[in-house]
Amino acid sequence: MTKAVGVETPRVWQLAMRATTVVACLGIAVLLFELVTDYDLLALLVAGALLFVAGVAWMVLAPIGCAKFRQYRAVAIAPIVVAVGAGLVFSGLPDRLAWWLSEGSLTQAAQDCSDSGGDWFGVMYVDYVHRSDGGCGFSRYATNGGVAYFAPGTTPPDGPPQPYRYVYEPFAPNWYRYTMPIMHD
């Protein structure tokens, strides 16, 4: 047991608070992994469940730790971990990291652009590769979105969005993100 201003902190509370912090760290790690790889919805659900469990445990343990044992530092660690993780998520860093780790293998695969099913390119999982609008599309989402490569000197078609036609947005040299808007008259 440790002492905080004349009050001993029970070992059970210390271990429970450490476990809560570890579960929060694990939840953030799984969330960042899922955002970098876009691997599976299950990973996102696991991250959410871990963060939920850590949050509930923290809401029970934090008031006890602050009021009864004066353990302010131990109580502050889990929210700091979650805040840093949320900052990383909203900064766009996972997307940039995934692109940095995958661009080489995606560019190499785009040179052939042979139609294929699901495969890994770097850390990105691609549902299928296909020729589209003069470029090579790598579909990553069930909603017909993904990234497309256009050889130097070529560009995707542009113009106003049309139903069931890809809309391209540049994001790296020769690379575009695309989506397919579904509009009704």
C-alpha positions, 0 to 999 in steps of 0.5 A: 500500500502507498500513503497519500497524505496520511491515508493508505491506498489499498492495493486492490484499488491500485491494481484496478486503476492500473488495469483500467489504464491498460485496457484504455491503452489497449482500446486506443491501440486497437482503434489506431490499428483499425484506422490504419488498416481499415481491416475489419469492423470487428476490430472497431467494435472491440476497440469500442468495447474496450474503451467502454469498459475502461470508461465505466471502470474509471468512472467508478474508481476515479471518484474513490481515488480522488476523494478517499485516497487523493490519488490524482495522478493515478486517476489522470493517466487513463483520460490522458491516454484517451485524449492523446489517442483521440487527438491522433485519430482526429489529426489524420495521422493514421491515414497518413501513416497507412498511405506512407506504408502502402504507397510503394506496393500500391504504385507497383500493383497499379502498373499492372492493374490486373483485376483481382480480389481482396489483398494486402498492399502494405498495411492497406487491405483492398477489397478488389483492384479494377481498371476504371476511367483510364486508371487503376482503382483499389476499392477499399470500402463496401460503398465503392470508395477507395484510391485510384492511380492515374499514370503521369500525364493522365487525369481522371474525368472531372465534371459535376457528380453524376449518379453511379459515376466515380467522383475523384479527389486528388490527394497525392501525386498521381493518386486520387480518392474516389467515391460513387455518389448515389443520387436520385432524380 
